[in-house]
């Protein structure tokens, strides 16, 4: 079994996908966001993740977004593309679209309306992984999909050709080493175990995690990289200092939802002026002021 591609290690930065009220992607606004991440030298760009509102976009718009991002990256930074869909056939089509449009890897969540069984999820992932030649990362996002991957299921999926990594929710810091070690012992050493949930992710990397799949990395790649590099080097004191600076944002992410916060922050920072897709509403002025105050905890040069 080959080693998981480098794109599933390090900082994977997830930008928003600016779009108009009708769901048409604003590629003119998306490209500068992606270019900014490449300039910061993130390890990969995660397009059309939850922060990228993939579930709210039509198939054609998703492909337009991938083409725009791949075109501006030009192979300088790996591009991982979310392909979640309700039907297995649709996810396979989205995987093929992403491959044709220039993606380097895929990210798949078990999107569903009817709760899925473990066997249904296994068959879904095996079918989608076989649809292209691109490596696939399992997206374990129980807060959105209402499905939680057990370590036993991940062990099975890690042996499916084409499935190379998992994006797990980061556990509380006190549990990170034990939880990571338990999964690490069950999957091949070549299988990459990465984490999301920005407020706990650096501690999960300190505990041995391979990657941080980051919401804030798509907004503030420079300080996110500094936090991640400190965690990779095992510098616990430095991780604690950076987490303290980020803590106001972490608090807002958990209270208001990271998607709402990053849309507001992108406007406050002048990166783009877009609203989240309805029915999600923009933050009201009082909450935006709190986001602005949290951003002030990070020096302008760090952004």
C-alpha positions as CSV (number, residue, x, y, z in Angstrom):
1,X,0.0,0.0,0.0
2,X,1.5,3.4,-1.0
3,X,2.0,6.3,1.3
4,X,-0.9,8.8,1.6
5,X,-0.2,11.8,-0.7
6,X,1.4,14.9,1.0
7,X,-1.8,16.9,0.4
8,X,-3.3,14.9,3.3
9,X,-0.7,16.2,5.7
10,X,0.0,19.6,7.1
11,X,-2.4,22.6,6.8
12,X,-5.3,22.2,4.5
13,X,-7.0,25.6,4.2
14,X,-10.7,25.8,3.5
15,X,-12.0,29.1,1.9
16,X,-15.5,30.2,1.6
17,X,-17.1,30.0,-1.9
18,X,-18.5,33.4,-2.7
19,X,-21.8,33.2,-4.7
20,X,-24.7,35.4,-5.6
21,X,-28.2,34.9,-4.1
22,X,-29.1,32.5,-6.9
23,X,-26.2,30.2,-6.1
24,X,-23.9,31.3,-9.0
25,X,-20.3,31.1,-7.9
26,X,-18.4,34.4,-8.1
27,X,-15.1,33.1,-9.5
28,X,-13.8,36.7,-9.6
29,X,-14.0,36.7,-5.8
30,X,-13.0,33.1,-5.3
31,X,-9.7,33.3,-7.2
32,X,-8.1,35.9,-5.0
33,X,-9.0,34.0,-1.9
34,X,-7.3,30.9,-3.3
35,X,-4.3,32.8,-4.6
36,X,-3.8,34.2,-1.1
37,X,-3.6,30.7,0.4
38,X,-1.1,29.7,-2.2
39,X,1.0,32.8,-1.5
40,X,1.0,31.8,2.2
41,X,2.3,28.3,1.2
42,X,-0.4,26.2,2.8
43,X,0.0,22.5,2.3
44,X,-3.3,22.1,0.4
45,X,-6.4,24.1,-0.5
46,X,-9.7,22.4,0.6
47,X,-12.3,23.6,-1.9
48,X,-16.0,23.0,-1.4
49,X,-15.8,21.7,2.1
50,X,-18.5,22.7,4.6
51,X,-17.0,26.2,4.8
52,X,-17.2,26.2,1.0
53,X,-20.9,25.5,1.2
54,X,-20.8,22.6,-1.2
55,X,-24.2,21.3,-0.2
56,X,-25.8,24.5,-1.4
57,X,-24.3,24.5,-4.9
58,X,-25.5,22.9,-8.1
59,X,-23.3,20.5,-9.9
60,X,-22.4,22.9,-12.7
61,X,-21.4,25.6,-10.1
62,X,-19.2,23.2,-8.2
63,X,-17.3,22.4,-11.4
64,X,-16.9,26.1,-12.2
65,X,-15.4,26.6,-8.8
66,X,-13.0,23.8,-9.2
67,X,-11.9,24.9,-12.6
68,X,-11.3,28.5,-11.3
69,X,-9.3,27.3,-8.3
70,X,-7.3,24.7,-10.2
71,X,-6.6,27.3,-13.0
72,X,-5.2,29.9,-10.6
73,X,-3.2,27.4,-8.6
74,X,-1.5,25.9,-11.6
75,X,-0.3,22.9,-9.7
76,X,1.6,24.9,-7.1
77,X,-0.5,23.8,-4.2
78,X,-2.6,20.5,-4.1
79,X,-6.3,21.0,-4.5
80,X,-8.7,18.8,-2.5
81,X,-12.3,19.0,-3.5
82,X,-15.5,18.1,-1.6
83,X,-17.8,15.8,-3.5
84,X,-20.5,15.0,-1.0
85,X,-24.0,14.2,-2.3
86,X,-27.1,12.3,-1.2
87,X,-26.9,9.7,-4.0
88,X,-23.9,7.5,-4.6
89,X,-24.2,8.0,-8.4
90,X,-24.2,11.8,-7.9
91,X,-21.1,11.7,-5.7
92,X,-19.4,9.6,-8.4
93,X,-20.3,12.2,-11.0
94,X,-19.0,15.0,-8.8
95,X,-15.7,13.0,-8.3
96,X,-15.3,12.7,-12.1
97,X,-16.1,16.4,-12.6
98,X,-13.5,17.3,-10.0
99,X,-10.9,15.1,-11.6
100,X,-11.6,16.5,-15.1
101,X,-11.5,20.1,-13.7
102,X,-8.0,19.7,-12.2
103,X,-8.5,18.5,-8.6
104,X,-5.7,16.5,-7.0
105,X,-7.7,14.8,-4.2
106,X,-11.3,14.3,-3.0
107,X,-13.1,14.8,0.2
108,X,-16.3,12.8,0.8
109,X,-18.9,13.1,3.6
110,X,-21.7,10.6,4.0
111,X,-24.5,13.1,3.2
112,X,-27.9,11.6,3.8
113,X,-31.5,12.3,4.7
114,X,-32.3,8.8,5.9
115,X,-29.8,7.7,8.6
116,X,-27.2,5.4,7.1
117,X,-25.9,2.1,8.4
118,X,-22.2,1.3,8.6
119,X,-22.5,-1.1,5.7
120,X,-24.3,1.5,3.6
121,X,-21.5,4.0,4.3
122,X,-18.8,1.4,3.5
123,X,-20.4,0.6,0.1
124,X,-20.9,4.3,-0.7
125,X,-17.3,5.1,-0.1
126,X,-16.0,2.1,-1.9
127,X,-18.0,2.9,-5.0
128,X,-17.0,6.6,-5.0
129,X,-13.3,5.8,-4.4
130,X,-13.4,3.5,-7.5
131,X,-14.9,6.2,-9.7
132,X,-11.6,8.1,-10.4
133,X,-7.9,7.8,-10.0
134,X,-7.7,10.5,-7.4
135,X,-7.0,9.7,-3.7
136,X,-9.9,10.2,-1.4
137,X,-10.2,11.5,2.2
138,X,-13.0,10.4,4.5
139,X,-14.9,13.3,5.9
140,X,-16.2,12.4,9.4
141,X,-18.4,15.3,10.3
142,X,-21.2,14.0,12.6
143,X,-22.4,17.5,13.5
144,X,-23.6,17.9,9.9
145,X,-24.2,14.4,8.6
146,X,-25.4,12.8,11.9
147,X,-23.2,9.8,11.1
148,X,-20.2,9.0,13.2
149,X,-17.4,6.7,11.8
150,X,-16.4,4.1,14.3
151,X,-12.7,3.1,14.4
152,X,-13.8,-0.3,13.1
153,X,-15.4,1.2,10.0
154,X,-12.4,3.4,9.4
155,X,-10.1,0.4,9.7
156,X,-12.2,-1.3,6.9
157,X,-12.2,1.8,4.7
158,X,-8.5,2.4,5.1
159,X,-7.9,-0.8,3.2
160,X,-10.1,0.2,0.2
161,X,-7.9,1.1,-2.8
162,X,-8.0,4.9,-3.3
163,X,-9.0,5.8,0.2
164,X,-5.9,7.5,1.7
165,X,-6.9,9.6,4.7
166,X,-9.6,10.7,7.2
167,X,-10.6,14.1,8.4
168,X,-11.9,13.5,11.9
169,X,-13.3,15.9,14.4
170,X,-10.6,16.7,16.9
171,X,-11.3,15.3,20.4
172,X,-10.9,17.4,23.6
173,X,-7.1,17.9,24.3
174,X,-7.2,15.6,27.3
175,X,-8.4,12.7,25.2
176,X,-6.4,13.5,22.0
177,X,-3.4,11.2,22.6
178,X,-5.4,8.2,23.6
179,X,-8.1,8.6,20.9
180,X,-5.5,9.2,18.2
181,X,-3.4,6.3,19.3
182,X,-6.3,3.9,19.3
183,X,-7.1,4.7,15.7
184,X,-3.5,4.7,14.6
185,X,-3.1,1.2,15.9
186,X,-6.0,-0.1,13.7
187,X,-5.2,1.5,10.3
188,X,-2.1,1.1,8.1
189,X,0.8,3.4,8.8
190,X,0.4,4.8,5.3
191,X,-3.1,6.1,6.1
192,X,-3.2,9.7,7.1
193,X,-5.2,10.8,10.2
194,X,-6.1,14.5,10.2
195,X,-8.4,16.7,12.3
196,X,-10.9,19.5,12.0
197,X,-12.5,21.6,14.7
198,X,-10.1,24.5,14.8
199,X,-10.2,25.0,18.6
200,X,-8.8,21.5,19.3
201,X,-7.0,20.7,16.1
202,X,-3.5,21.8,17.1
203,X,-3.6,19.6,20.2
204,X,-4.6,16.7,18.0
205,X,-1.6,17.3,15.8
206,X,0.6,17.5,19.0
207,X,-0.9,14.1,19.8
208,X,0.3,12.7,16.5
209,X,-2.2,13.9,13.9
210,X,-1.0,14.2,10.3
211,X,-3.1,17.2,9.2
212,X,-5.2,20.2,10.3
213,X,-8.2,20.7,8.0
214,X,-8.8,24.3,8.9
215,X,-11.6,26.8,8.6
216,X,-9.5,29.7,9.9
217,X,-6.7,28.6,7.6
218,X,-8.8,29.6,4.7
219,X,-9.2,33.1,6.2
220,X,-5.9,33.7,8.1
221,X,-3.4,31.3,6.6
222,X,-0.2,32.9,8.0
223,X,-1.1,32.6,11.7
224,X,-2.8,29.2,11.1
225,X,0.5,28.0,9.6
226,X,2.5,29.3,12.5
227,X,0.2,27.4,14.9
228,X,0.3,24.2,12.9
229,X,4.1,24.3,12.5
230,X,4.5,24.7,16.2
231,X,2.3,21.7,16.8
232,X,4.2,19.6,14.2
233,X,7.4,20.5,16.0
234,X,6.0,19.5,19.4
235,X,6.4,23.0,20.8
236,X,3.6,22.9,23.4
237,X,4.2,26.3,24.9
238,X,4.1,28.0,21.5
239,X,0.9,26.1,20.6
240,X,-0.7,27.4,23.9
241,X,0.4,31.0,23.1
242,X,-1.2,30.9,19.6
243,X,-4.3,29.2,20.8
244,X,-4.7,32.0,23.4
245,X,-4.5,34.6,20.6
246,X,-7.1,32.6,18.6
247,X,-9.3,31.9,21.5
248,X,-11.8,34.8,20.9
249,X,-12.3,33.4,17.4
250,X,-12.6,29.8,18.7
251,X,-15.3,31.0,21.1
252,X,-17.2,32.7,18.3
253,X,-16.9,29.7,16.0
254,X,-18.5,27.5,18.7
255,X,-21.2,30.0,19.7
256,X,-22.3,31.4,16.3
257,X,-21.1,28.7,13.9
258,X,-17.7,29.0,12.1
259,X,-19.4,29.5,8.7
260,X,-21.3,32.6,9.8
261,X,-18.1,34.0,11.5
262,X,-15.8,33.5,8.5
263,X,-18.2,35.1,6.1
264,X,-18.4,38.1,8.4
265,X,-14.6,38.1,8.9
266,X,-13.9,38.0,5.2
267,X,-15.9,41.2,4.8
268,X,-14.3,42.9,7.8
269,X,-10.8,42.1,6.4
270,X,-11.8,43.3,3.0
271,X,-11.1,40.0,1.3
272,X,-14.5,39.7,-0.3
273,X,-18.1,40.9,0.4
274,X,-20.3,37.9,0.1
275,X,-23.2,36.5,2.1
276,X,-23.8,32.9,3.1
277,X,-26.4,31.0,1.2
278,X,-30.0,31.3,2.4
279,X,-31.5,30.2,4.7
280,X,-28.2,31.0,6.6
281,X,-28.3,34.7,7.5
282,X,-25.4,37.1,7.8
283,X,-24.4,38.0,11.4
284,X,-26.1,41.1,12.8
285,X,-24.0,44.2,13.5
286,X,-23.4,43.5,17.2
287,X,-22.0,40.1,16.4
288,X,-19.9,41.5,13.6
289,X,-18.3,43.9,16.1
290,X,-17.4,40.9,18.2
291,X,-15.8,39.2,15.2
292,X,-13.8,42.4,14.5
293,X,-12.6,42.5,18.0
294,X,-11.5,38.9,17.8
295,X,-9.5,39.6,14.7
296,X,-7.7,42.4,16.4
297,X,-6.1,39.8,18.7
298,X,-4.0,38.9,15.6
299,X,-1.5,41.5,14.4
300,X,-2.1,42.9,10.9
301,X,1.2,41.4,9.8
302,X,0.1,37.9,10.9
303,X,-2.9,37.9,8.6
